[in-house]
Amino acid sequence: MKSEIERRHPDGIRDYIALSVTTFGVGYLPFAPGTYGSAVGVLIYLVIEWLALSLAPIVSLRSASPLSADAWIHTVILISFLLFCLAGTWSAGRSTHLLGNSDPPQAVVDEVIGQLIVFLFVPFGVGWPFVISGFLFFRLFDIWKPYPIDSLQSLPAGLGVCADDILAGVYAGVLLSLVYAVSLSV
């Protein structure tokens, strides 16, 4: 479904920002840029997890209850994630013209977003087996593209670049959540 579009050269700081957010520096690596983008998503998740778990005791001391601290940490993470999704969709849309393709392989911000969505379905600190499983589940759904993931690529510009990976992330997150729930039940 990828189509060629008129390619243009970066013109100004906004184009360079869009290209950096869209490629994360790994979009130009050979062979599997989507897998590298997913790995960046896992790395971002691990940094956020470490920060949240490190800050939780400090925030808890200043809050009325530990639940209040957790709620604030999760709220900040979700708002940050929403802003990141909006910035990623904008940058992907701007980059389609810069890279000359409606879904350029160099654009990995969609994989980063999709991979981060996977981990919204499980609590922090679930452990390495679940982090690795979440990575593999996302790659499975991103490559396989079961209904209606594939059809979302036809949406215009940045939305078309990101929407299929967002839904792949939801599918993978639901599967990861199911595996996590079963593991707690055994």
RAMOWO-V575418 format. One record per backbone hydrogen bond with DSSP energy under -1.0 kcal/mol. NH is the residue of the N-H (numbers start at 0). CO is the residue of the C=O. If there is no record, write none. Layout:
# RAMOWO-V575418
NH	CO
NH	CO
This chain:
# RAMOWO-V575418
7	96
15	11
16	12
17	13
18	14
19	15
20	16
21	17
22	18
23	19
25	22
26	22
28	25
31	29
35	31
36	32
37	33
38	34
39	35
40	36
41	37
42	38
43	39
44	40
45	41
46	42
47	43
48	44
49	45
50	46
51	47
52	48
53	49
54	50
55	51
58	54
59	55
60	56
68	64
69	65
70	66
71	67
72	68
73	69
74	70
75	71
76	72
77	73
78	74
79	75
80	76
81	77
82	78
83	79
84	80
85	81
86	82
87	83
88	84
89	85
90	86
91	87
92	88
93	89
94	90
95	91
98	94
100	95
101	2
106	103
107	21
108	21
111	107
112	108
113	109
114	110
115	111
116	112
117	113
119	116
120	117
130	126
131	127
132	128
133	129
134	130
135	131
136	132
137	133
138	134
139	135
140	136
141	137
142	138
143	139
144	140
148	145
151	148
152	149
153	150
154	151
158	155
159	155
160	156
161	157
162	158
165	161
166	162
167	163
168	164
169	165
170	166
171	167
172	168
173	169
174	170
175	171
176	172
177	173
178	174
179	175
180	176
181	177
182	178
183	179
184	180
185	181
